[in-house]
Amino acid sequence: MIRARLDRLLAAVLERDPGEVAAIDPSLPLFVGGLGLDSLTGMRLLAAIDREFGVDVAAGDLTLDCLETVDTLTRYLAGALAGRA
């Protein structure tokens, strides 16, 4: 469920087809050599995550290591959401 929601956000930020984003290897880097996020699209993604999930990634992970791959970001969001329960 988290991955599907994240895929929709990534598709919107990257202006790509949601099916294309859903089919990517989750270990692919989000930035250089991977999905191609840059600083601007990265900030748009963080804002979209805050709106969609209510999670301020930048405040919770100051080094932003969770933005390495789709997998790391999905795991981070799962942990952040589970911490609220």
DSSP file (Angstrom, degrees, kcal/mol; ACC not computed):
  #  RESIDUE AA STRUCTURE BP1 BP2  ACC     N-H-->O    O-->H-N    N-H-->O    O-->H-N    TCO  KAPPA ALPHA  PHI   PSI    X-CA   Y-CA   Z-CA
    1    1 A M     >        0   0    0      0, 0.0     4,-2.1     0, 0.0     5,-0.2   0.000 360.0 360.0 360.0 -46.1    0.0    0.0    0.0
    2    2 A I  H  >  +     0   0    0      1,-0.2     4,-2.8     2,-0.2     5,-0.2   0.934 360.0  50.8 -63.1 -44.6    2.8    2.5    0.9
    3    3 A R  H  > S+     0   0    0      1,-0.2     4,-2.8     2,-0.2    -1,-0.2   0.907 109.3  50.4 -61.2 -42.2    4.7    1.5   -2.3
    4    4 A A  H  > S+     0   0    0      2,-0.2     4,-1.8     1,-0.2    -1,-0.2   0.913 112.8  46.0 -63.1 -42.7    1.7    2.0   -4.5
    5    5 A R  H  X S+     0   0    0     -4,-2.1     4,-1.8     2,-0.2    -2,-0.2   0.904 113.4  49.6 -66.1 -40.6    1.0    5.5   -3.0
    6    6 A L  H  X S+     0   0    0     -4,-2.8     4,-2.8     1,-0.2    -2,-0.2   0.896 107.2  54.8 -65.4 -40.4    4.7    6.4   -3.3
    7    7 A D  H  X S+     0   0    0     -4,-2.8     4,-2.6     1,-0.2    -1,-0.2   0.903 106.9  51.1 -59.0 -41.4    4.7    5.2   -6.9
    8    8 A R  H  X S+     0   0    0     -4,-1.8     4,-2.0     2,-0.2    -1,-0.2   0.909 111.3  47.7 -63.2 -41.2    1.8    7.6   -7.7
    9    9 A L  H  X S+     0   0    0     -4,-1.8     4,-2.7     2,-0.2     5,-0.2   0.931 112.3  48.7 -64.8 -45.4    3.7   10.5   -6.1
   10   10 A L  H  X S+     0   0    0     -4,-2.8     4,-2.8     1,-0.2    -2,-0.2   0.910 110.0  52.1 -60.8 -42.8    6.9    9.7   -8.0
   11   11 A A  H  X>S+     0   0    0     -4,-2.6     5,-2.3    -5,-0.2     4,-0.8   0.912 112.1  46.0 -60.1 -42.9    5.0    9.5  -11.2
   12   12 A A  H  <5S+     0   0    0     -4,-2.0     3,-0.4     3,-0.2    -2,-0.2   0.929 114.8  46.2 -66.3 -45.3    3.4   12.9  -10.6
   13   13 A V  H  <5S+     0   0    0     -4,-2.7    -2,-0.2     1,-0.2    -1,-0.2   0.894 120.3  39.1 -65.1 -40.2    6.7   14.5   -9.6
   14   14 A L  H  <5S-     0   0    0     -4,-2.8    -1,-0.2    -5,-0.2    -2,-0.2   0.504 105.8-127.5 -88.4  -4.6    8.6   13.0  -12.6
   15   15 A E  T  <5 +     0   0    0     -4,-0.8     2,-0.3    -3,-0.4    -3,-0.2   0.936  63.9 134.4  54.4  50.2    5.7   13.5  -15.0
   16   16 A R      < -     0   0    0     -5,-2.3    -1,-0.2    -6,-0.2    -2,-0.1  -0.794  66.7 -82.2-122.0 165.7    5.8    9.8  -16.0
   17   17 A D     >  -     0   0    0     -2,-0.3     4,-1.9     1,-0.1     3,-0.4  -0.493  35.2-133.7 -66.4 132.4    3.2    7.2  -16.5
   18   18 A P  H  > S+     0   0    0      0, 0.0     4,-2.5     0, 0.0     5,-0.2   0.854 106.0  55.2 -58.2 -35.7    2.3    5.6  -13.1
   19   19 A G  H  > S+     0   0    0      2,-0.2     4,-1.2     1,-0.2     5,-0.1   0.878 106.1  51.5 -64.6 -37.6    2.6    2.1  -14.6
   20   20 A E  H  4 S+     0   0    0     -3,-0.4     4,-0.4     2,-0.2     3,-0.2   0.916 112.2  45.6 -64.0 -44.1    6.1    2.8  -15.7
   21   21 A V  H >< S+     0   0    0     -4,-1.9     3,-1.3     1,-0.2    -2,-0.2   0.898 110.0  54.1 -67.8 -40.2    7.1    4.0  -12.3
   22   22 A A  H 3< S+     0   0    0     -4,-2.5    -1,-0.2     1,-0.3    -2,-0.2   0.782 105.9  55.0 -64.0 -26.3    5.4    1.0  -10.6
   23   23 A A  T 3< S+     0   0    0     -4,-1.2    -1,-0.3    -3,-0.2    -2,-0.2   0.514  84.3 110.9 -86.7  -5.4    7.5   -1.4  -12.8
   24   24 A I  S <  S-     0   0    0     -3,-1.3    -3,-0.0    -4,-0.4    11,-0.0  -0.299  82.3 -97.6 -71.6 155.4   10.9    0.0  -11.9
   25   25 A D    >   -     0   0    0      1,-0.1     3,-2.1     2,-0.1    45,-0.3  -0.586  29.8-139.8 -67.8 123.6   13.4   -2.0   -9.8
   26   26 A P  T 3  S+     0   0    0      0, 0.0    45,-2.6     0, 0.0    44,-0.5   0.615  99.9  61.4 -67.5  -9.7   12.9   -0.7   -6.2
   27   27 A S  T 3  S+     0   0    0     43,-0.2     3,-0.1    42,-0.1    -2,-0.1   0.431  77.7 114.6 -92.7   0.8   16.7   -0.8   -5.7
   28   28 A L  S <  S-     0   0    0     -3,-2.1    42,-0.9     1,-0.1    43,-0.2  -0.509  78.2-105.6 -69.0 134.0   17.2    1.8   -8.4
   29   29 A P  B     -A   69   0A   0      0, 0.0     6,-2.6     0, 0.0     7,-0.3  -0.278  17.2-141.1 -59.8 145.9   18.6    5.1   -7.1
   30   30 A L  S    S+     0   0    0     38,-2.0     7,-2.7    37,-0.4    39,-0.1   0.825  86.4  28.2 -74.6 -31.9   16.1    7.9   -6.9
   31   31 A F  S > >S+     0   0    0     37,-0.4     3,-2.1     1,-0.3     5,-1.4   0.380 112.5  20.1-103.5-127.0   18.7   10.5   -8.0
   32   32 A V  T 3 5S+     0   0    0      1,-0.3    -1,-0.3     4,-0.1     3,-0.1  -0.101 129.7   4.2 -52.2 130.7   21.8   10.2  -10.2
   33   33 A G  T 3 5S+     0   0    0      1,-0.2    -1,-0.3    -3,-0.1    -2,-0.1   0.542 127.6  60.3  74.2   7.1   21.9    7.2  -12.5
   34   34 A G  T < 5S-     0   0    0     -3,-2.1    -4,-0.2    -6,-0.1    -1,-0.2   0.107 116.9 -15.5-127.8-119.2   18.5    6.1  -11.5
   35   35 A L  T   5S-     0   0    0     -6,-2.6    -4,-0.2    -3,-0.1    -5,-0.2   0.729  86.6-120.8 -69.5 -21.5   15.1    7.7  -11.7
   36   36 A G      < +     0   0    0     -5,-1.4    -5,-0.2    -7,-0.3    -4,-0.1   0.711  47.6 166.4  91.3  20.5   16.6   11.0  -12.4
   37   37 A L        -     0   0    0     -7,-2.7     2,-0.2    -6,-0.2    -1,-0.2  -0.418  14.4-167.9 -62.3 145.1   15.3   13.1   -9.5
   38   38 A D     >  -     0   0    0     -7,-0.1     4,-2.8    -2,-0.1     5,-0.2  -0.611  42.7 -80.7-119.8-173.2   17.2   16.4   -9.1
   39   39 A S  H  > S+     0   0    0     -2,-0.2     4,-1.9     1,-0.2     5,-0.1   0.888 128.9  46.7 -60.9 -39.4   17.1   18.9   -6.3
   40   40 A L  H  > S+     0   0    0      2,-0.2     4,-2.2     1,-0.2    -1,-0.2   0.949 116.0  42.4 -69.0 -48.9   13.9   20.5   -7.5
   41   41 A T  H  > S+     0   0    0      1,-0.2     4,-2.3     2,-0.2    -2,-0.2   0.840 111.9  57.3 -68.3 -30.3   12.0   17.3   -8.1
   42   42 A G  H  X S+     0   0    0     -4,-2.8     4,-2.3     2,-0.2    -1,-0.2   0.917 107.9  46.2 -62.3 -43.1   13.4   15.9   -4.8
   43   43 A M  H  X S+     0   0    0     -4,-1.9     4,-2.3    -5,-0.2    -2,-0.2   0.885 111.3  52.2 -66.4 -38.7   11.9   18.9   -3.0
   44   44 A R  H  X S+     0   0    0     -4,-2.2     4,-2.3     2,-0.2    -2,-0.2   0.895 109.5  50.3 -63.4 -38.7    8.6   18.4   -4.8
   45   45 A L  H  X S+     0   0    0     -4,-2.3     4,-2.7     2,-0.2    -2,-0.2   0.928 109.1  50.5 -64.9 -44.6    8.6   14.7   -3.7
   46   46 A L  H  X S+     0   0    0     -4,-2.3     4,-2.1     1,-0.2    11,-0.3   0.903 111.9  47.8 -60.4 -41.1    9.3   15.6   -0.1
   47   47 A A  H  X S+     0   0    0     -4,-2.3     4,-2.1     2,-0.2    -1,-0.2   0.899 111.9  49.8 -66.0 -40.1    6.4   18.1   -0.2
   48   48 A A  H  X S+     0   0    0     -4,-2.3     4,-2.9     2,-0.2     5,-0.2   0.886 109.8  51.1 -66.5 -38.7    4.1   15.5   -1.8
   49   49 A I  H  X>S+     0   0    0     -4,-2.7     4,-3.0     2,-0.2     6,-0.8   0.904 108.8  51.7 -63.8 -41.2    5.1   12.9    0.8
   50   50 A D  H  X5S+     0   0    0     -4,-2.1     4,-1.2     4,-0.2    -2,-0.2   0.919 114.6  42.9 -61.6 -43.4    4.3   15.4    3.6
   51   51 A R  H  <5S+     0   0    0     -4,-2.1    -2,-0.2     2,-0.2    -1,-0.2   0.931 121.4  39.3 -67.6 -45.6    0.8   16.0    2.1
   52   52 A E  H  <5S+     0   0    0     -4,-2.9    -2,-0.2    -5,-0.1    -3,-0.2   0.912 134.6  16.9 -73.3 -44.9    0.0   12.4    1.3
   53   53 A F  H  <5S-     0   0    0     -4,-3.0    -3,-0.2    -5,-0.2    -2,-0.2   0.599  92.7-123.9-107.0 -15.2    1.5   10.7    4.4
   54   54 A G     << +     0   0    0     -4,-1.2     2,-0.5    -5,-0.8    -4,-0.2   0.798  67.8 133.6  71.9  27.8    1.8   13.5    6.9
   55   55 A V        -     0   0    0     -6,-0.8     2,-1.2    -9,-0.1    -1,-0.3  -0.958  50.4-151.8-116.5 122.2    5.5   12.6    7.2
   56   56 A D    >>  -     0   0    0     -2,-0.5     4,-1.6     1,-0.2     3,-0.5  -0.766  16.4-176.4 -91.0  92.5    8.2   15.4    7.2
   57   57 A V  H 3> S+     0   0    0     -2,-1.2     4,-2.5   -11,-0.3     7,-0.2   0.892  78.1  55.1 -59.6 -44.0   11.1   13.3    5.8
   58   58 A A  H 34 S+     0   0    0      1,-0.2    -1,-0.2     2,-0.2     6,-0.1   0.827 110.2  46.3 -62.9 -32.2   13.6   16.1    6.0
   59   59 A A  H <4 S+     0   0    0     -3,-0.5     3,-0.3     1,-0.2    -1,-0.2   0.810 117.7  42.4 -78.4 -30.3   12.8   16.7    9.7
   60   60 A G  H  < S+     0   0    0     -4,-1.6     2,-0.4     1,-0.3    -2,-0.2   0.740 123.2  33.8 -89.5 -24.6   13.0   13.0   10.6
   61   61 A D    ><  -     0   0    0     -4,-2.5     3,-1.8    -5,-0.2    -1,-0.3  -0.758  66.6-177.4-133.4  84.2   16.1   12.0    8.5
   62   62 A L  T 3  S+     0   0    0     -2,-0.4    -1,-0.1    -3,-0.3    -2,-0.1   0.774  86.0  46.6 -58.5 -29.7   18.4   14.9    8.5
   63   63 A T  T 3  S-     0   0    0      1,-0.0    -1,-0.3     0, 0.0    -5,-0.1   0.576 100.9-136.6 -87.3  -9.4   20.9   13.2    6.2
   64   64 A L    X   +     0   0    0     -3,-1.8     3,-1.7    -7,-0.2    -2,-0.1   0.783  51.9 149.0  57.4  31.6   18.1   12.1    3.9
   65   65 A D  G >   +     0   0    0      1,-0.3     3,-1.5     2,-0.1    -1,-0.1   0.781  61.7  70.9 -61.1 -26.5   19.7    8.7    3.6
   66   66 A C  G 3  S+     0   0    0      1,-0.3     3,-0.4     2,-0.1    -1,-0.3   0.641  85.1  68.8 -67.7 -12.3   16.2    7.3    3.1
   67   67 A L  G <  S+     0   0    0     -3,-1.7   -37,-0.4     1,-0.2    -1,-0.3   0.225  70.1  98.5 -90.2  15.7   16.1    9.0   -0.3
   68   68 A E  S <  S-     0   0    0     -3,-1.5   -38,-2.0     1,-0.1   -37,-0.4   0.958  95.7  -9.5 -66.8 -50.6   18.7    6.6   -1.7
   69   69 A T  B  > S-A   29   0A   0     -3,-0.4     4,-2.0   -40,-0.3     5,-0.2  -0.850  71.0-100.9-139.2 172.5   16.2    4.2   -3.4
   70   70 A V  H  > S+     0   0    0    -42,-0.9     4,-2.6   -44,-0.5     5,-0.2   0.896 123.1  54.0 -62.3 -39.9   12.5    3.5   -3.7
   71   71 A D  H  > S+     0   0    0    -45,-2.6     4,-2.7     2,-0.2     5,-0.2   0.937 108.2  46.7 -59.6 -49.0   13.1    0.6   -1.2
   72   72 A T  H  > S+     0   0    0    -46,-0.3     4,-2.2     1,-0.2    -1,-0.2   0.888 114.6  47.7 -64.6 -37.4   14.8    2.8    1.4
   73   73 A L  H  X S+     0   0    0     -4,-2.0     4,-2.6     2,-0.2    -1,-0.2   0.906 111.3  50.5 -69.6 -40.8   12.1    5.5    1.1
   74   74 A T  H  X S+     0   0    0     -4,-2.6     4,-2.4     2,-0.2    -2,-0.2   0.925 112.2  47.3 -61.8 -44.9    9.3    2.9    1.4
   75   75 A R  H  X S+     0   0    0     -4,-2.7     4,-2.3     2,-0.2    -1,-0.2   0.898 111.3  51.7 -63.8 -40.4   10.9    1.3    4.5
   76   76 A Y  H  X S+     0   0    0     -4,-2.2     4,-2.6    -5,-0.2    -2,-0.2   0.940 111.4  46.5 -61.6 -46.9   11.4    4.8    6.0
   77   77 A L  H  X S+     0   0    0     -4,-2.6     4,-2.7     1,-0.2     5,-0.2   0.896 110.4  53.2 -64.2 -39.5    7.8    5.7    5.5
   78   78 A A  H  X S+     0   0    0     -4,-2.4     4,-2.2     1,-0.2    -1,-0.2   0.919 112.1  45.5 -60.8 -43.0    6.6    2.4    6.8
   79   79 A G  H  X S+     0   0    0     -4,-2.3     4,-1.8     2,-0.2    -2,-0.2   0.902 112.9  49.6 -66.2 -41.8    8.6    2.9   10.0
   80   80 A A  H  < S+     0   0    0     -4,-2.6     4,-0.5     1,-0.2    -2,-0.2   0.901 114.2  44.9 -64.8 -40.9    7.4    6.5   10.4
   81   81 A L  H >X S+     0   0    0     -4,-2.7     3,-0.8     1,-0.2     4,-0.6   0.865 111.7  52.0 -72.3 -35.9    3.8    5.5   10.0
   82   82 A A  H >< S+     0   0    0     -4,-2.2     3,-0.8    -5,-0.2    -1,-0.2   0.829 101.2  63.1 -68.0 -30.8    4.1    2.6   12.3
   83   83 A G  T 3< S+     0   0    0     -4,-1.8    -1,-0.2     1,-0.2    -2,-0.2   0.691  99.7  54.4 -66.9 -18.2    5.6    4.8   14.9
   84   84 A R  T <4        0   0    0     -3,-0.8    -1,-0.2    -4,-0.5    -2,-0.2   0.705 360.0 360.0 -84.6 -22.1    2.4    6.8   15.1
   85   85 A A    <<        0   0    0     -3,-0.8    -1,-0.2    -4,-0.6    -2,-0.1   0.499 360.0 360.0 -69.8 360.0    0.2    3.8   15.8
